[in-house]
């Protein structure tokens, strides 16, 4: 009896459909026009996806970031994290905690990611939000 139950449980586990599709995340390189030290980035985020905006910088510089929601069919819960070079997801700034406008001192040379994402009901329900990021490095 025990062996039959174990075999049945294994069959059910193997036959179960996957939890959900793996969503592709996107990456975009940000470059400033010649002679400029900043730019405006526009985008749209849907559900629990995230977008990494990549920007090269040097240790000792400061990155200014201000995110503004620009239209949504949800509550507009769009945030960003600043991830240092070679980060495995650890942020040096988290706007869902500290606010959507900041100046971050940069600790090392390399490519930083400004990761834009939604949280809560908007992420869970697949809501869409437009956003603008005012971004500069000094």
Secondary structure as the mmCIF struct_conf table of DSSP 4:
data_model
#
loop_
_struct_conf.conf_type_id
_struct_conf.id
_struct_conf.beg_label_comp_id
_struct_conf.beg_label_asym_id
_struct_conf.beg_label_seq_id
_struct_conf.end_label_comp_id
_struct_conf.end_label_asym_id
_struct_conf.end_label_seq_id
HELX_RH_AL_P HELX_RH_AL_P1 UNK A 2 UNK A 15
BEND BEND1 UNK A 16 UNK A 16
HELX_LH_PP_P HELX_LH_PP_P1 UNK A 17 UNK A 18
BEND BEND2 UNK A 19 UNK A 20
HELX_LH_PP_P HELX_LH_PP_P2 UNK A 21 UNK A 25
STRN STRN1 UNK A 26 UNK A 29
HELX_LH_PP_P HELX_LH_PP_P3 UNK A 32 UNK A 33
TURN_TY1_P TURN_TY1_P1 UNK A 34 UNK A 35
BEND BEND3 UNK A 37 UNK A 37
STRN STRN2 UNK A 38 UNK A 46
TURN_TY1_P TURN_TY1_P2 UNK A 47 UNK A 48
STRN STRN3 UNK A 50 UNK A 57
TURN_TY1_P TURN_TY1_P3 UNK A 59 UNK A 60
STRN STRN4 UNK A 62 UNK A 72
BEND BEND4 UNK A 73 UNK A 74
STRN STRN5 UNK A 78 UNK A 83
TURN_TY1_P TURN_TY1_P4 UNK A 85 UNK A 86
BEND BEND5 UNK A 88 UNK A 89
STRN STRN6 UNK A 91 UNK A 94
HELX_RH_AL_P HELX_RH_AL_P2 UNK A 95 UNK A 98
BEND BEND6 UNK A 100 UNK A 100
STRN STRN7 UNK A 101 UNK A 105
BEND BEND7 UNK A 108 UNK A 109
STRN STRN8 UNK A 110 UNK A 118
HELX_RH_AL_P HELX_RH_AL_P3 UNK A 120 UNK A 124
TURN_TY1_P TURN_TY1_P5 UNK A 125 UNK A 126
STRN STRN9 UNK A 128 UNK A 137
#
